[in-house]
Amino acid sequence: MACDLWLVPLVDVLCHSPDNPFAEEIARYDKALNDAGLPPVPVYSYMPGLSGDVAPVAGFDYDALHFLRRAYLLHIQGLAVAPVDELGGDYEQLLEMFETTAQQSHLVWHYDHAGAYVPLDFAHPLVNDELLDAGGPLGSAHGLLRELDFVAPVIGIDPRNPPPAPAPPAGPTELEEPAAPPAHHDGSPFARERHVWLGLHAAATRALGQGSMIVFS
């Protein structure tokens, strides 16, 4: 199944508009942040040419996302990360065995098909009943980037000098639609993990640079 990541610029012309399509989501995020003693979702002044547009930034297959999550869980537990052809049952076992670690991870503890990362720095994903009912845990773009940097070496990526990010999807993809394969297979046994890493890394760095939130769709 296909997974798209979109960047939504948190700018005044969008967030303060009565027609803001993300108003309900941002209100939920503000409440969760306030309950955690954190500032609300930031809103920036629109700057033409710099703020960006609501647009896809990356796309990949959900299974490939789980491969990267598997690598992260193994690595943070100090276990060897070996490539596999299929997830099988070991990924579910990892989630059960290391449930607390998984739930404290911005990369792992996130709904596949909904939810967001906001450009605020907080230690662990935020969770409450309203978030879980509507779109899943709220993640930090800062936290996601830290975790991507942590797992990068075990899949053969130098986080200080990563390869170019794949091109974003040309347009929205449906949930049941197969994800477009990587344009170039890099020959690595961790090719799927690397493809997802590069997409997430591009989303996180641009979200922080532009003042955007990352939305799964």
C-alpha positions in Angstrom: 0.0 0.0 0.0 1.2 3.5 -0.8 2.1 6.1 1.8 2.4 9.8 0.9 4.1 12.4 3.1 2.9 16.0 2.6 4.3 19.3 3.9 1.8 21.8 5.2 3.3 25.2 5.7 2.3 26.6 9.1 1.8 30.1 7.8 -0.7 32.8 8.9 -2.5 33.0 5.5 -3.4 29.3 5.9 -3.7 28.8 9.7 -5.7 32.0 10.3 -8.0 31.5 7.4 -11.6 30.6 8.2 -11.3 28.1 5.4 -8.2 26.4 6.8 -8.8 22.6 6.1 -6.4 21.7 8.9 -8.1 23.8 11.6 -9.6 20.8 13.5 -6.3 18.9 13.4 -4.3 21.9 14.6 -6.8 22.5 17.5 -6.3 18.9 18.6 -2.5 19.2 18.4 -2.7 22.5 20.4 -4.7 20.8 23.1 -2.3 17.9 23.3 0.7 20.2 23.4 -0.8 22.4 26.1 -1.7 19.4 28.2 2.0 18.4 28.0 3.1 21.9 29.0 4.4 22.7 25.5 3.8 25.7 23.3 1.1 25.5 20.6 1.7 24.6 17.0 3.8 27.5 15.7 2.4 29.9 13.0 4.8 31.9 10.8 4.5 34.9 8.6 4.1 33.8 5.0 7.1 34.5 2.9 6.6 34.1 -0.9 9.2 31.7 -2.3 10.4 30.5 1.1 7.4 29.1 2.9 6.6 26.4 0.4 3.2 25.0 -0.6 1.0 22.2 0.6 2.6 19.5 -1.5 3.8 15.9 -1.4 7.5 15.6 -0.3 8.0 11.8 -0.3 6.3 8.5 -1.1 7.0 4.9 -0.3 5.4 1.6 0.6 4.0 0.9 4.1 5.9 -2.4 4.3 9.2 -0.5 3.6 8.3 1.9 6.4 8.0 -1.1 8.8 11.4 -2.4 7.6 13.0 0.9 8.7 11.1 0.8 12.0 12.3 -2.7 12.6 15.9 -1.6 12.0 15.5 1.2 14.5 14.1 -1.0 17.2 16.9 -3.6 16.8 19.6 -1.0 16.8 18.4 1.0 19.8 18.2 -2.3 21.7 21.8 -3.1 20.8 20.9 -6.0 18.6 22.3 -6.8 15.2 20.5 -5.4 12.2 20.5 -7.9 9.4 18.5 -7.4 6.2 15.5 -9.6 5.6 13.3 -10.3 2.6 10.0 -10.3 4.6 9.0 -8.9 7.9 7.4 -12.1 9.1 6.5 -12.4 12.8 9.7 -11.0 14.2 8.6 -7.4 13.8 5.4 -8.0 15.7 7.5 -9.7 18.4 9.9 -6.7 18.5 6.9 -4.4 19.1 5.6 -6.5 21.9 9.0 -7.1 23.5 10.1 -3.5 23.4 6.7 -1.9 23.6 7.9 1.0 25.9 10.8 1.8 23.5 8.4 1.7 20.5 5.9 4.0 22.2 8.7 6.5 22.9 9.9 6.6 19.3 8.7 9.3 16.9 9.7 7.0 14.0 8.0 3.9 15.3 5.0 5.1 17.3 2.9 6.7 14.6 -0.1 5.7 12.6 0.8 4.8 9.0 -2.1 6.5 7.4 -2.7 9.6 9.4 -1.3 12.0 12.0 1.4 14.5 11.8 4.9 15.7 12.9 5.1 19.3 14.0 8.2 21.5 14.0 8.5 21.6 17.8 11.0 19.7 19.9 9.7 17.3 22.5 11.1 14.0 23.8 8.4 11.5 23.0 5.3 11.3 20.8 2.2 12.8 22.4 -0.9 10.6 22.9 -4.4 11.1 24.2 -7.8 9.6 23.4 -8.7 12.4 21.0 -5.5 12.0 19.0 -5.8 8.3 18.9 -9.4 8.5 17.7 -8.6 11.1 15.0 -5.1 10.4 13.6 -2.7 8.8 16.0 0.2 10.0 18.1 1.6 13.5 17.4 5.3 13.4 16.6 8.1 16.0 16.7 10.0 16.7 13.5 13.1 17.3 15.6 12.7 13.9 17.3 12.1 12.2 14.0 15.3 13.7 12.6 17.3 12.6 15.7 16.1 9.0 15.3 16.8 9.0 11.6 20.3 10.1 12.3 20.7 7.3 14.9 19.6 4.5 12.6 21.3 5.8 9.5 24.7 4.1 9.9 23.3 0.6 10.2 21.6 0.9 6.8 24.7 2.4 5.2 23.9 6.1 5.2 26.1 8.9 6.5 23.5 11.2 8.0 25.9 14.2 7.6 26.1 13.5 3.9 23.1 11.5 2.8 22.4 10.6 -0.9 19.9 12.8 -2.8 16.4 12.3 -1.7 14.0 10.5 -4.2 11.6 12.6 -6.2 8.3 13.1 -4.5 5.1 11.6 -6.0 3.7 13.4 -8.9 0.4 13.5 -7.2 -1.7 11.9 -4.5 -1.8 8.2 -4.3 -4.7 6.1 -3.0 -4.2 4.0 0.1 -4.8 0.7 -1.7 -2.7 1.8 -4.7 0.8 0.1 -5.0 3.6 2.6 -4.1 5.8 3.6 -6.9 9.1 1.7 -6.7 12.4 3.5 -6.2 13.6 5.0 -9.4 17.0 3.5 -8.9 17.9 0.4 -6.9 21.1 1.2 -5.1 22.2 -2.4 -4.7 22.2 -2.3 -0.9 20.6 -5.1 1.0 18.8 -2.3 2.9 17.5 -0.6 -0.3 13.9 -0.4 1.0 15.0 1.0 4.4 17.2 3.5 2.7 14.5 4.7 0.3 12.1 5.4 3.2 14.9 7.0 5.3 15.7 9.4 2.5 12.0 10.4 2.1 11.5 10.9 5.8 14.8 12.8 6.1 13.8 15.1 3.3 10.5 15.7 4.9 11.9 16.4 8.4 14.7 18.7 7.2 12.3 20.7 5.0 9.7 20.9 7.7 12.2 22.4 10.1 13.7 24.7 7.5 10.3 26.0 6.2 8.2 25.8 9.4 5.9 23.1 8.1 4.2 20.1 9.6 4.5 16.7 8.0 1.2 14.9 7.3 0.8 11.3 6.4 -1.9 10.5 3.8 
